[in-house]
């Protein structure tokens, strides 16, 4: 996979480190060390992907992400601090497609970036697939092993959130943010009952893609793993 990546990171060492790994993976990469420069470069270059630090001078990452999301559908991956879990939810809520916690392995950045790019390049069809499960977001239809499955709108939104973040642990707060954009009248434990109903619907031949990660949340495991 190839394309142009814009890295917006105020730590020169991290920015250079990430740039080198992307270039080794066959991408072209540009770097900005503050939010305003990042915005200017994003508008001028129209990159295929943006790696965006959450905390930036001149224009912070959340505000920059919101501006970019109003102007384009460019895939955005946020870089967040380990000690700031609430900020990860804010980052996703501002329009980021994924997040990676510092410190990170650059190989993870490449792998997660390629997953986001694959999803973005197939988004025009609005069709999400994983193994035997298919979700057509345009029509709101779901099939498991080519058989139609009747889901509520809430269950469809939850399934879409899981399928867009394969193999990633999602907390209840993240699921609320991704599914309801915080417009949720219940408490976070209500997500558990919604997930339980969804699991009953999409399980097939003893296989259950939605796993409980005790003390953390849930993970949607692709059938290839």
NORSULMO-V662465 format. One record per run of one state. SS is the DSSP state (2 for helix, 1 for strand, 0 for the rest). FROM is the first residue (numbers start at 1). TO is the last residue. If there is no record, write none. Layout:
SS_FROM_TO + SS_FROM_TO
This chain:
0_1_3 + 1_4_8 + 0_9_11 + 2_12_24 + 0_25_27 + 1_28_32 + 0_33_34 + 2_35_45 + 0_46_48 + 1_49_53 + 0_54_60 + 2_61_71 + 0_72_74 + 1_75_81 + 0_82_84 + 2_85_93 + 0_94_97 + 1_98_102 + 0_103_105 + 2_106_121 + 0_122_122 + 2_123_125 + 0_126_126 + 1_127_130 + 0_131_132 + 1_133_136 + 0_137_140 + 1_141_144 + 0_145_146 + 1_147_149 + 0_150_152 + 2_153_164 + 0_165_168 + 1_169_170 + 0_171_171 + 2_172_180 + 0_181_189 + 2_190_202 + 0_203_203 + 1_204_204 + 0_205_206 + 1_207_207 + 0_208_209 + 1_210_213 + 0_214_216 + 1_217_220 + 0_221_225
